[in-house]
Amino acid sequence: GLVVAKAQLPVILESIAEKYGFRYTKVGVRRMKSRWGSCSPKNNISLNSALIFLTYDLIEYVLLHELVHTVHKNHGKGFWDMLIKLMPDAVVRRKKLNTCDMII
């Protein structure tokens, strides 16, 4: 899973960033125990390799979520307004994601 994730997730992230006009510094893929992804203050995005086992709609949700953090560093109103504008069913996807097991 890790090898496939490292090959595929950065490509998917790049295509989503291009589609919505986001910029990030770099991307890393690793096994993470407690989160699906993160975005550093310098816009370095880390992605959980376990994402590769999820359906594409959930991968897309996590990647767009992290890309929105390149603009809004917290989960405040501005963050959610932007995410929902770009992905109207973001809340539905988030609830679905919360039922998924991170340790695969």
ROVOMAR-495343 format. One line per 10 residues: number of its first residue (from 1); for each residue x, y, z of N, C-alpha, C. Coordinates in Angstrom, 3 decimals. Example, Ala and Ser with C-alpha at 12.3 -4.5 7.8 and 13.67 -1.06 7.14 Angstrom:
2
1	13.190:-5.690:7.800:12.300:-4.500:7.800:13.200:-3.300:7.800 ~ 12.850:-2.250:7.080:13.670:-1.060:7.140:12.900:0.030:7.870
This chain:
104
1	0.802:-1.216:0.000:0.000:0.000:0.000:0.832:1.261:0.000 ~ 1.934:1.261:0.769:2.760:2.469:0.901:3.387:2.867:-0.434 ~ 3.901:1.886:-1.173:4.545:2.168:-2.462:3.535:2.751:-3.455 ~ 2.372:2.132:-3.517:1.307:2.612:-4.417:0.856:4.008:-3.988 ~ 0.676:4.206:-2.681:0.243:5.506:-2.156:1.249:6.594:-2.508 ~ 2.544:6.297:-2.341:3.590:7.294:-2.643:3.639:7.633:-4.122 ~ 3.258:6.668:-4.958:3.244:6.906:-6.401:2.003:7.681:-6.842 ~ 0.856:7.357:-6.252:-0.410:7.888:-6.766:-0.933:9.145:-6.075 ~ -0.809:9.219:-4.743:-1.415:10.356:-4.026:-0.847:11.713:-4.446 ~ 0.483:11.856:-4.625:0.992:13.161:-5.078:0.460:13.578:-6.446
11	0.227:12.607:-7.324:-0.316:12.898:-8.653:-1.759:13.396:-8.537 ~ -2.536:12.743:-7.691:-3.932:13.152:-7.474:-3.969:14.548:-6.835 ~ -3.101:14.778:-5.848:-3.043:16.093:-5.189:-2.729:17.188:-6.200 ~ -1.751:16.943:-7.061:-1.365:17.922:-8.073:-2.531:18.246:-9.002 ~ -3.288:17.233:-9.408:-4.408:17.472:-10.322:-5.530:18.255:-9.643 ~ -5.787:17.965:-8.364:-6.827:18.703:-7.626:-6.375:20.148:-7.391 ~ -5.099:20.325:-7.042:-4.564:21.683:-6.831:-4.685:22.511:-8.112 ~ -4.367:21.889:-9.230:-4.441:22.575:-10.519:-5.890:22.926:-10.871 ~ -6.782:21.981:-10.630:-8.207:22.177:-10.930:-8.783:23.376:-10.175 ~ -8.406:23.521:-8.887:-8.993:24.577:-8.052:-8.072:25.782:-7.839
21	-6.877:25.740:-8.401:-5.973:26.894:-8.312:-5.241:27.036:-6.986 ~ -4.920:25.925:-6.329:-4.158:25.974:-5.075:-2.682:25.718:-5.338 ~ -1.852:26.270:-4.457:-0.407:26.030:-4.503:0.045:25.490:-3.152 ~ 0.977:24.549:-3.180:1.563:24.011:-1.955:3.057:23.860:-2.192 ~ 3.816:23.708:-1.112:5.268:23.655:-1.228:5.732:22.268:-1.646 ~ 5.423:21.277:-0.827:5.762:19.896:-1.188:4.778:18.944:-0.537 ~ 4.828:17.696:-0.969:3.921:16.686:-0.438:4.731:15.467:-0.007 ~ 4.332:14.899:1.131:4.930:13.660:1.614:3.820:12.660:1.908 ~ 4.123:11.382:1.737:3.151:10.326:2.015:3.786:9.368:3.008 ~ 3.097:9.139:4.137:3.633:8.231:5.157:2.487:7.620:5.939
31	2.824:6.610:6.701:1.816:6.005:7.579:1.586:6.968:8.744 ~ 0.331:7.287:9.002:-0.013:8.181:10.106:-1.068:7.473:10.950 ~ -0.930:7.584:12.276:-1.848:6.865:13.168:-3.143:7.609:13.461 ~ -3.089:8.938:13.465:-4.249:9.663:13.995:-4.892:10.652:13.034 ~ -4.354:10.818:11.840:-4.980:11.757:10.909:-4.791:11.305:9.467 ~ -5.694:11.780:8.615:-5.637:11.421:7.197:-4.660:12.304:6.443 ~ -4.461:13.525:6.948:-3.544:14.445:6.291:-3.272:15.636:7.173 ~ -2.268:16.425:6.780:-1.978:17.664:7.500:-1.318:18.648:6.548 ~ -1.373:19.921:6.926:-0.752:20.989:6.146:0.023:21.869:7.114 ~ 1.327:22.000:6.892:2.185:22.782:7.784:2.026:24.275:7.513
41	2.521:25.120:8.433:2.473:26.573:8.197:3.177:26.984:6.895 ~ 4.143:26.172:6.442:4.860:26.470:5.190:4.211:25.793:3.977 ~ 2.982:25.293:4.182:2.213:24.646:3.110:2.842:23.358:2.578 ~ 3.506:22.630:3.475:3.936:21.270:3.161:2.792:20.348:3.555 ~ 2.331:19.548:2.622:1.201:18.661:2.871:1.700:17.238:3.123 ~ 1.225:16.647:4.219:1.512:15.244:4.529:0.225:14.454:4.374 ~ 0.326:13.298:3.727:-0.850:12.469:3.502:-0.637:11.078:4.076 ~ -1.686:10.532:4.663:-1.646:9.195:5.233:-1.690:8.173:4.090 ~ -0.736:7.254:4.076:-0.695:6.257:3.004:-1.958:5.386:2.974 ~ -2.656:5.274:4.104:-3.889:4.470:4.158:-5.012:5.065:3.298
51	-4.875:6.324:2.884:-5.874:6.944:2.003:-6.091:6.112:0.742 ~ -5.042:5.446:0.291:-5.095:4.700:-0.965:-6.149:3.590:-0.928 ~ -6.549:3.176:0.275:-7.556:2.114:0.417:-8.989:2.653:0.460 ~ -9.134:3.975:0.443:-10.465:4.584:0.496:-11.024:4.785:-0.910 ~ -12.311:5.079:-0.992:-12.914:5.392:-2.286:-12.431:6.773:-2.739 ~ -12.470:7.001:-4.051:-11.924:8.240:-4.605:-12.598:9.491:-4.039 ~ -13.901:9.424:-3.785:-14.595:10.608:-3.250:-14.022:11.041:-1.904 ~ -13.567:10.071:-1.102:-12.988:10.401:0.203:-11.542:10.868:0.070 ~ -10.799:10.276:-0.849:-9.439:10.757:-1.127:-9.511:12.218:-1.576 ~ -10.421:12.492:-2.497:-10.598:13.846:-3.020:-10.957:14.818:-1.894
61	-11.826:14.384:-0.978:-12.212:15.230:0.154:-10.990:15.577:1.008 ~ -10.195:14.579:1.398:-9.038:14.824:2.267:-8.028:15.732:1.571 ~ -7.752:15.479:0.303:-6.756:16.275:-0.408:-7.214:17.716:-0.576 ~ -8.487:17.909:-0.907:-8.997:19.280:-1.033:-9.016:19.970:0.334 ~ -9.374:19.225:1.373:-9.353:19.739:2.753:-7.969:20.308:3.075 ~ -6.915:19.536:2.774:-5.551:20.005:3.068:-5.174:21.181:2.180 ~ -5.610:21.182:0.940:-5.310:22.314:0.056:-5.980:23.598:0.546 ~ -7.201:23.491:1.075:-7.873:24.679:1.623:-7.080:25.224:2.820 ~ -6.382:24.340:3.546:-5.529:24.797:4.652:-4.339:25.631:4.181 ~ -3.995:25.597:2.896:-2.929:26.479:2.410:-3.392:27.935:2.441
71	-4.707:28.142:2.482:-5.291:29.492:2.543:-5.797:29.802:3.951 ~ -6.524:28.868:4.547:-7.083:29.034:5.895:-6.421:28.017:6.822 ~ -5.633:28.493:7.778:-4.819:27.599:8.612:-5.578:26.893:9.729 ~ -6.830:27.258:9.924:-7.604:26.612:10.987:-8.908:26.075:10.392 ~ -9.783:25.592:11.266:-11.079:25.091:10.809:-12.194:26.089:11.101 ~ -11.887:27.365:10.938:-12.867:28.422:11.176:-13.867:28.548:10.039 ~ -14.725:29.553:10.136:-15.795:29.761:9.155:-15.247:29.929:7.740 ~ -14.163:30.668:7.609:-13.566:30.892:6.284:-13.139:29.597:5.626 ~ -12.573:28.706:6.438:-12.150:27.395:5.939:-13.352:26.626:5.384 ~ -14.387:26.471:6.223:-15.555:25.672:5.816:-16.305:26.314:4.662
81	-16.394:27.654:4.655:-17.066:28.349:3.546:-16.372:28.035:2.221 ~ -15.033:28.085:2.215:-14.275:27.828:0.998:-14.404:26.366:0.572 ~ -14.258:25.443:1.525:-14.324:24.019:1.201:-15.694:23.648:0.624 ~ -16.751:24.143:1.269:-18.116:23.802:0.834:-18.454:24.466:-0.503 ~ -17.888:25.640:-0.751:-18.100:26.293:-2.049:-17.493:25.430:-3.166 ~ -16.320:24.871:-2.915:-15.633:24.056:-3.913:-16.188:22.638:-3.997 ~ -16.656:22.120:-2.851:-17.166:20.745:-2.774:-18.458:20.779:-1.958 ~ -19.586:21.019:-2.609:-20.855:21.211:-1.886:-21.245:20.070:-0.944 ~ -20.797:18.846:-1.231:-21.147:17.715:-0.357:-20.026:17.366:0.628 ~ -19.165:18.338:0.929:-18.026:18.105:1.821:-18.439:17.551:3.182
91	-19.518:18.048:3.754:-19.955:17.597:5.082:-20.391:16.131:5.038 ~ -21.069:15.752:3.965:-21.493:14.361:3.776:-20.262:13.459:3.655 ~ -19.285:13.897:2.866:-18.051:13.120:2.694:-17.295:13.010:4.012 ~ -17.288:14.102:4.774:-16.589:14.085:6.060:-17.198:13.046:7.006 ~ -18.530:13.003:7.062:-19.209:12.031:7.927:-18.881:10.603:7.490 ~ -18.842:10.382:6.180:-18.498:9.061:5.638:-17.050:8.703:6.008 ~ -16.160:9.682:5.895:-14.744:9.466:6.232:-14.576:9.079:7.692 ~ -15.373:9.690:8.562:-15.268:9.429:9.997:-15.685:8.018:10.373 ~ -16.305:7.287:9.452:-16.648:5.888:9.713:-15.544:4.935:9.240 ~ -14.525:5.478:8.573:-13.455:4.646:8.010:-12.351:4.381:9.023
101	-11.785:3.203:8.940:-10.691:2.804:9.827:-9.374:3.324:9.253 ~ -8.586:3.990:10.078:-7.317:4.568:9.643:-6.192:3.535:9.635 ~ -6.287:2.541:10.469:-5.225:1.553:10.570:-5.577:0.357:9.697 ~ -4.984:0.311:8.531:-5.280:-0.758:7.577:-4.031:-1.615:7.381
